[in-house]
Amino acid sequence: MRVRMFKYLYYNRKKSIYFTEERSHKLTFMEKALLCLNLQRKIEIPFLDLDVNTVCDLRCAKCAKCTPYFKKKESYAAADVIGHLETLLKYVDKIYALSIIGGEPFLNRDIGEVIRFCSDCGKIQDVDITTNATVMPDESVFQTLAHSRVVVHISDYKLKNAKLTENKKRFIEKLDAYGIPYQFFTHENWLDFGPVEKRGHGKRQLKMMYYCCPMNSCNIFNQGKIYRCGRASYMGNHGIGELEDVIDVSCIHSRAQMRKKLRWFYTRSYSSACEYCSDKPENVIPGIQIGEA
C-alpha cells in the first residue's frame, strides 16, 4: 500500500511540475517543494485531453487515435462535454493542463461554448486546443478565442492538398489578426502501433511497453470516461476488449472515491489497452493521408 502511495505521489507531482513548466512558467525550488508536499491534500490531475468529437477533415494513416476508423462520426454537444467536465471537477481541485482535441475540434459547431467554459474555469490552470488548422470556424469562434486564455496548438503536418494548405494559411492569418496566441508543433515522426487486435503479450513485456510508450500520460476524457490513451478511447467506443483501467466519473460520489480511483489509475504498471498494440512500433511519417503514395 505504501509503495503504491509513493508511486502515485511521485507520478502525480512529477507530471504536474512538468506540464506547468511546459505550458506556463518555470517554477522556483520552493514552488516545486510546495507542489510536491501538497499540504492541503488537493486532488489534482496533471494532464487531460478533452475529446469534443470523432470527426476530422483529414484521414491520416497510422493515426494514434484511430480517428479515421471510428464507425460513428459524431460531435458532442457542448452541454454534454461541459456536463461531464463539471461532474469530474466536482471532486477534483485542479487540472494542470487541459487540451481540447478531436478529431478536429473546430468541426464541432459548439466549440465556442466549450472554449469559453474551459477558459473561465478556475480549476483548470492551462488550456489549449489542438488543431490541424485546415478548418475555418465561424468568426464568433475567433472572437471567443481572442477573449479567452486558450492557446492554439497547431499540428504542422506537411500536407500535399493545396486547398487544405491554403485553409491553413488563412487560419493562421485570422489568429494573427485577432492576436490569438498559437504554437506550432512539428512532428518528426509518429509511431505505428499496428492494427487494434489482441497480441498475447506477457506481463513483463506489457510493463516494458508501457514504460517506453510516449503516450502513457496522454489521458483522454471522452463522454464522461477517462482512458489511458487515444487507442483505449477508441476501444471503449467500439466495445473492443475488456478495458480495466477506465474511470467513469458518473460512478464517483465523493472526494474519497475520486482520490482512490485516481491513485489506482495512475499506479498501474501497464494499461489493458497495451495488449492491443505492437510491442515494436515503427517510426512513420506523420500526416500521410490514407490513399496517398
Contacts in CASP RR format, 6 or more apart in sequence:
PFRMAT RR
TARGET T0000
AUTHOR 0000-0000-0000
METHOD contacts of the structure
MODEL  1
MRVRMFKYLYYNRKKSIYFTEERSHKLTFMEKALLCLNLQRKIEIPFLDL
DVNTVCDLRCAKCAKCTPYFKKKESYAAADVIGHLETLLKYVDKIYALSI
IGGEPFLNRDIGEVIRFCSDCGKIQDVDITTNATVMPDESVFQTLAHSRV
VVHISDYKLKNAKLTENKKRFIEKLDAYGIPYQFFTHENWLDFGPVEKRG
HGKRQLKMMYYCCPMNSCNIFNQGKIYRCGRASYMGNHGIGELEDVIDVS
CIHSRAQMRKKLRWFYTRSYSSACEYCSDKPENVIPGIQIGEA
4 263 0 8 1.000
4 267 0 8 1.000
5 263 0 8 1.000
7 266 0 8 1.000
7 267 0 8 1.000
8 262 0 8 1.000
8 263 0 8 1.000
8 266 0 8 1.000
8 267 0 8 1.000
9 36 0 8 1.000
9 38 0 8 1.000
11 266 0 8 1.000
11 267 0 8 1.000
12 44 0 8 1.000
12 46 0 8 1.000
12 262 0 8 1.000
12 266 0 8 1.000
13 35 0 8 1.000
13 36 0 8 1.000
13 38 0 8 1.000
15 46 0 8 1.000
15 47 0 8 1.000
15 96 0 8 1.000
15 217 0 8 1.000
16 35 0 8 1.000
16 44 0 8 1.000
16 46 0 8 1.000
16 96 0 8 1.000
17 27 0 8 1.000
17 32 0 8 1.000
17 35 0 8 1.000
17 36 0 8 1.000
18 46 0 8 1.000
19 46 0 8 1.000
19 47 0 8 1.000
19 96 0 8 1.000
19 97 0 8 1.000
19 126 0 8 1.000
20 27 0 8 1.000
20 35 0 8 1.000
20 96 0 8 1.000
20 97 0 8 1.000
20 125 0 8 1.000
20 126 0 8 1.000
21 27 0 8 1.000
22 97 0 8 1.000
23 97 0 8 1.000
23 125 0 8 1.000
23 126 0 8 1.000
23 128 0 8 1.000
23 151 0 8 1.000
24 125 0 8 1.000
24 126 0 8 1.000
27 35 0 8 1.000
38 44 0 8 1.000
42 93 0 8 1.000
42 94 0 8 1.000
43 91 0 8 1.000
43 92 0 8 1.000
43 93 0 8 1.000
43 94 0 8 1.000
43 255 0 8 1.000
43 258 0 8 1.000
43 259 0 8 1.000
43 262 0 8 1.000
44 92 0 8 1.000
44 93 0 8 1.000
44 94 0 8 1.000
44 95 0 8 1.000
44 96 0 8 1.000
45 92 0 8 1.000
45 94 0 8 1.000
45 95 0 8 1.000
45 96 0 8 1.000
45 219 0 8 1.000
45 262 0 8 1.000
46 96 0 8 1.000
46 97 0 8 1.000
46 217 0 8 1.000
47 95 0 8 1.000
47 96 0 8 1.000
47 97 0 8 1.000
47 98 0 8 1.000
47 99 0 8 1.000
47 217 0 8 1.000
47 218 0 8 1.000
47 219 0 8 1.000
48 95 0 8 1.000
48 97 0 8 1.000
48 98 0 8 1.000
48 99 0 8 1.000
48 219 0 8 1.000
48 220 0 8 1.000
48 221 0 8 1.000
48 226 0 8 1.000
49 98 0 8 1.000
49 99 0 8 1.000
49 101 0 8 1.000
49 218 0 8 1.000
49 219 0 8 1.000
49 220 0 8 1.000
49 221 0 8 1.000
49 230 0 8 1.000
50 81 0 8 1.000
50 85 0 8 1.000
50 98 0 8 1.000
50 99 0 8 1.000
50 100 0 8 1.000
50 101 0 8 1.000
50 114 0 8 1.000
50 118 0 8 1.000
50 221 0 8 1.000
51 76 0 8 1.000
51 101 0 8 1.000
51 102 0 8 1.000
51 103 0 8 1.000
51 220 0 8 1.000
51 221 0 8 1.000
51 222 0 8 1.000
51 223 0 8 1.000
51 233 0 8 1.000
52 75 0 8 1.000
52 76 0 8 1.000
52 81 0 8 1.000
52 100 0 8 1.000
52 101 0 8 1.000
52 102 0 8 1.000
52 105 0 8 1.000
52 108 0 8 1.000
52 110 0 8 1.000
52 111 0 8 1.000
52 114 0 8 1.000
53 73 0 8 1.000
53 74 0 8 1.000
53 75 0 8 1.000
53 76 0 8 1.000
53 102 0 8 1.000
53 103 0 8 1.000
53 104 0 8 1.000
53 105 0 8 1.000
53 107 0 8 1.000
53 108 0 8 1.000
54 67 0 8 1.000
54 70 0 8 1.000
54 72 0 8 1.000
54 73 0 8 1.000
54 74 0 8 1.000
54 75 0 8 1.000
54 102 0 8 1.000
54 103 0 8 1.000
54 237 0 8 1.000
55 73 0 8 1.000
55 74 0 8 1.000
55 75 0 8 1.000
55 102 0 8 1.000
55 103 0 8 1.000
55 104 0 8 1.000
55 107 0 8 1.000
55 108 0 8 1.000
56 67 0 8 1.000
56 68 0 8 1.000
56 102 0 8 1.000
56 103 0 8 1.000
56 104 0 8 1.000
56 107 0 8 1.000
56 132 0 8 1.000
57 104 0 8 1.000
57 107 0 8 1.000
57 132 0 8 1.000
57 134 0 8 1.000
57 135 0 8 1.000
57 164 0 8 1.000
58 104 0 8 1.000
58 132 0 8 1.000
58 134 0 8 1.000
58 157 0 8 1.000
58 159 0 8 1.000
58 164 0 8 1.000
58 287 0 8 1.000
58 289 0 8 1.000
59 68 0 8 1.000
59 289 0 8 1.000
59 290 0 8 1.000
60 67 0 8 1.000
60 68 0 8 1.000
60 157 0 8 1.000
60 286 0 8 1.000
60 287 0 8 1.000
60 288 0 8 1.000
60 289 0 8 1.000
60 290 0 8 1.000
61 68 0 8 1.000
61 284 0 8 1.000
61 287 0 8 1.000
61 288 0 8 1.000
61 289 0 8 1.000
61 290 0 8 1.000
61 291 0 8 1.000
61 292 0 8 1.000
62 190 0 8 1.000
62 192 0 8 1.000
62 194 0 8 1.000
62 284 0 8 1.000
62 288 0 8 1.000
63 69 0 8 1.000
64 190 0 8 1.000
64 191 0 8 1.000
64 193 0 8 1.000
64 215 0 8 1.000
64 229 0 8 1.000
64 230 0 8 1.000
64 231 0 8 1.000
65 102 0 8 1.000
65 103 0 8 1.000
65 230 0 8 1.000
65 231 0 8 1.000
65 233 0 8 1.000
65 234 0 8 1.000
66 196 0 8 1.000
66 230 0 8 1.000
66 231 0 8 1.000
66 234 0 8 1.000
67 102 0 8 1.000
67 103 0 8 1.000
68 290 0 8 1.000
69 234 0 8 1.000
70 234 0 8 1.000
70 237 0 8 1.000
70 238 0 8 1.000
71 238 0 8 1.000
72 237 0 8 1.000
75 107 0 8 1.000
75 108 0 8 1.000
75 109 0 8 1.000
75 110 0 8 1.000
76 108 0 8 1.000
76 110 0 8 1.000
76 223 0 8 1.000
77 110 0 8 1.000
78 110 0 8 1.000
78 111 0 8 1.000
78 112 0 8 1.000
78 113 0 8 1.000
78 114 0 8 1.000
78 117 0 8 1.000
80 223 0 8 1.000
81 110 0 8 1.000
81 114 0 8 1.000
82 113 0 8 1.000
82 114 0 8 1.000
82 117 0 8 1.000
84 221 0 8 1.000
84 223 0 8 1.000
84 224 0 8 1.000
84 249 0 8 1.000
85 117 0 8 1.000
85 118 0 8 1.000
85 121 0 8 1.000
85 221 0 8 1.000
87 224 0 8 1.000
87 249 0 8 1.000
87 250 0 8 1.000
88 221 0 8 1.000
88 224 0 8 1.000
88 226 0 8 1.000
88 249 0 8 1.000
89 95 0 8 1.000
89 121 0 8 1.000
89 123 0 8 1.000
91 252 0 8 1.000
91 254 0 8 1.000
91 255 0 8 1.000
91 257 0 8 1.000
91 258 0 8 1.000
92 123 0 8 1.000
92 258 0 8 1.000
93 123 0 8 1.000
94 123 0 8 1.000
94 124 0 8 1.000
94 125 0 8 1.000
95 123 0 8 1.000
95 124 0 8 1.000
95 125 0 8 1.000
96 125 0 8 1.000
96 126 0 8 1.000
97 125 0 8 1.000
97 126 0 8 1.000
97 127 0 8 1.000
97 128 0 8 1.000
98 118 0 8 1.000
98 124 0 8 1.000
98 126 0 8 1.000
98 127 0 8 1.000
98 128 0 8 1.000
99 127 0 8 1.000
99 128 0 8 1.000
99 129 0 8 1.000
99 130 0 8 1.000
99 153 0 8 1.000
100 111 0 8 1.000
100 114 0 8 1.000
100 115 0 8 1.000
100 118 0 8 1.000
100 127 0 8 1.000
100 128 0 8 1.000
100 129 0 8 1.000
100 130 0 8 1.000
100 150 0 8 1.000
101 129 0 8 1.000
101 130 0 8 1.000
102 108 0 8 1.000
102 130 0 8 1.000
104 131 0 8 1.000
104 132 0 8 1.000
104 134 0 8 1.000
104 135 0 8 1.000
105 111 0 8 1.000
105 129 0 8 1.000
105 130 0 8 1.000
105 131 0 8 1.000
106 129 0 8 1.000
106 131 0 8 1.000
106 135 0 8 1.000
106 136 0 8 1.000
106 137 0 8 1.000
106 141 0 8 1.000
107 135 0 8 1.000
108 114 0 8 1.000
111 129 0 8 1.000
111 137 0 8 1.000
111 141 0 8 1.000
112 140 0 8 1.000
112 141 0 8 1.000
112 144 0 8 1.000
115 129 0 8 1.000
115 141 0 8 1.000
115 144 0 8 1.000
115 145 0 8 1.000
115 148 0 8 1.000
115 150 0 8 1.000
116 144 0 8 1.000
116 148 0 8 1.000
118 124 0 8 1.000
118 127 0 8 1.000
118 150 0 8 1.000
119 127 0 8 1.000
119 148 0 8 1.000
119 149 0 8 1.000
119 150 0 8 1.000
126 151 0 8 1.000
127 148 0 8 1.000
127 149 0 8 1.000
127 150 0 8 1.000
127 151 0 8 1.000
128 150 0 8 1.000
128 151 0 8 1.000
128 152 0 8 1.000
128 153 0 8 1.000
129 145 0 8 1.000
129 150 0 8 1.000
129 151 0 8 1.000
129 152 0 8 1.000
129 153 0 8 1.000
130 153 0 8 1.000
130 155 0 8 1.000
130 185 0 8 1.000
131 152 0 8 1.000
131 153 0 8 1.000
131 154 0 8 1.000
131 155 0 8 1.000
131 171 0 8 1.000
132 154 0 8 1.000
132 155 0 8 1.000
132 157 0 8 1.000
132 168 0 8 1.000
133 152 0 8 1.000
133 154 0 8 1.000
133 155 0 8 1.000
133 167 0 8 1.000
133 168 0 8 1.000
133 171 0 8 1.000
133 172 0 8 1.000
134 159 0 8 1.000
134 164 0 8 1.000
134 167 0 8 1.000
134 168 0 8 1.000
134 171 0 8 1.000
135 167 0 8 1.000
135 171 0 8 1.000
136 167 0 8 1.000
136 170 0 8 1.000
136 171 0 8 1.000
136 174 0 8 1.000
142 174 0 8 1.000
142 175 0 8 1.000
142 178 0 8 1.000
142 180 0 8 1.000
143 178 0 8 1.000
145 152 0 8 1.000
145 175 0 8 1.000
145 178 0 8 1.000
145 180 0 8 1.000
146 178 0 8 1.000
146 179 0 8 1.000
146 180 0 8 1.000
151 181 0 8 1.000
151 182 0 8 1.000
151 183 0 8 1.000
152 175 0 8 1.000
152 180 0 8 1.000
152 181 0 8 1.000
152 182 0 8 1.000
152 183 0 8 1.000
153 182 0 8 1.000
153 183 0 8 1.000
153 185 0 8 1.000
154 172 0 8 1.000
154 182 0 8 1.000
154 183 0 8 1.000
154 184 0 8 1.000
154 185 0 8 1.000
155 185 0 8 1.000
155 187 0 8 1.000
155 286 0 8 1.000
156 184 0 8 1.000
156 185 0 8 1.000
156 186 0 8 1.000
156 187 0 8 1.000
157 187 0 8 1.000
157 286 0 8 1.000
157 287 0 8 1.000
158 287 0 8 1.000
159 165 0 8 1.000
159 168 0 8 1.000
159 287 0 8 1.000
159 289 0 8 1.000
160 289 0 8 1.000
160 292 0 8 1.000
161 289 0 8 1.000
172 182 0 8 1.000
174 180 0 8 1.000
175 182 0 8 1.000
187 286 0 8 1.000
187 287 0 8 1.000
188 286 0 8 1.000
189 283 0 8 1.000
189 284 0 8 1.000
189 285 0 8 1.000
189 286 0 8 1.000
190 283 0 8 1.000
190 284 0 8 1.000
190 285 0 8 1.000
190 286 0 8 1.000
190 287 0 8 1.000
191 214 0 8 1.000
191 281 0 8 1.000
191 282 0 8 1.000
191 283 0 8 1.000
191 284 0 8 1.000
192 278 0 8 1.000
192 281 0 8 1.000
192 282 0 8 1.000
192 283 0 8 1.000
192 284 0 8 1.000
193 231 0 8 1.000
193 277 0 8 1.000
193 278 0 8 1.000
193 281 0 8 1.000
194 277 0 8 1.000
194 278 0 8 1.000
194 281 0 8 1.000
196 231 0 8 1.000
196 234 0 8 1.000
196 235 0 8 1.000
196 240 0 8 1.000
196 276 0 8 1.000
197 276 0 8 1.000
198 241 0 8 1.000
198 275 0 8 1.000
198 276 0 8 1.000
199 275 0 8 1.000
199 276 0 8 1.000
199 277 0 8 1.000
199 278 0 8 1.000
199 279 0 8 1.000
200 275 0 8 1.000
201 209 0 8 1.000
201 274 0 8 1.000
201 275 0 8 1.000
201 279 0 8 1.000
203 270 0 8 1.000
205 279 0 8 1.000
206 269 0 8 1.000
206 270 0 8 1.000
206 274 0 8 1.000
206 275 0 8 1.000
207 269 0 8 1.000
207 270 0 8 1.000
208 279 0 8 1.000
209 270 0 8 1.000
209 274 0 8 1.000
209 277 0 8 1.000
209 279 0 8 1.000
210 216 0 8 1.000
210 269 0 8 1.000
210 270 0 8 1.000
210 271 0 8 1.000
210 274 0 8 1.000
213 229 0 8 1.000
213 274 0 8 1.000
213 277 0 8 1.000
215 229 0 8 1.000
215 230 0 8 1.000
215 231 0 8 1.000
216 228 0 8 1.000
216 229 0 8 1.000
216 271 0 8 1.000
218 228 0 8 1.000
218 229 0 8 1.000
218 230 0 8 1.000
219 226 0 8 1.000
219 227 0 8 1.000
219 228 0 8 1.000
219 229 0 8 1.000
220 226 0 8 1.000
220 227 0 8 1.000
220 228 0 8 1.000
220 229 0 8 1.000
220 230 0 8 1.000
220 232 0 8 1.000
220 233 0 8 1.000
222 233 0 8 1.000
222 237 0 8 1.000
223 237 0 8 1.000
224 248 0 8 1.000
224 249 0 8 1.000
224 250 0 8 1.000
225 236 0 8 1.000
225 246 0 8 1.000
225 247 0 8 1.000
225 248 0 8 1.000
225 249 0 8 1.000
226 246 0 8 1.000
226 247 0 8 1.000
226 249 0 8 1.000
226 265 0 8 1.000
227 233 0 8 1.000
227 236 0 8 1.000
227 243 0 8 1.000
227 245 0 8 1.000
227 246 0 8 1.000
227 273 0 8 1.000
228 245 0 8 1.000
228 265 0 8 1.000
228 271 0 8 1.000
228 273 0 8 1.000
229 271 0 8 1.000
229 273 0 8 1.000
231 273 0 8 1.000
231 276 0 8 1.000
231 277 0 8 1.000
232 243 0 8 1.000
232 245 0 8 1.000
232 246 0 8 1.000
232 271 0 8 1.000
232 272 0 8 1.000
232 273 0 8 1.000
234 240 0 8 1.000
235 241 0 8 1.000
235 243 0 8 1.000
235 273 0 8 1.000
235 276 0 8 1.000
236 243 0 8 1.000
236 246 0 8 1.000
240 276 0 8 1.000
241 272 0 8 1.000
241 276 0 8 1.000
242 272 0 8 1.000
243 272 0 8 1.000
243 273 0 8 1.000
244 272 0 8 1.000
245 265 0 8 1.000
245 268 0 8 1.000
245 271 0 8 1.000
245 272 0 8 1.000
245 273 0 8 1.000
247 261 0 8 1.000
247 262 0 8 1.000
247 265 0 8 1.000
252 258 0 8 1.000
252 261 0 8 1.000
END
